[in-house]
């Protein structure tokens, strides 16, 4: 999957769920579930930066 395809997929999800980030960060259980399912990948640092943007908001 190319970077452009990944970005398009993220944009499609976010367009359907405008408050997704706020909902996840606002609910400790949901945030915990999300972070537990993620695996660290040094190949795609943009994902980590994206998640950190929610945690520092």
ABEGO torsion letter per residue (X at the ends): XBAAAAAAAAAAAAAABAAAAAAAAABAAAAAAAAAABBBBAABAAAAAAAAAAAAX
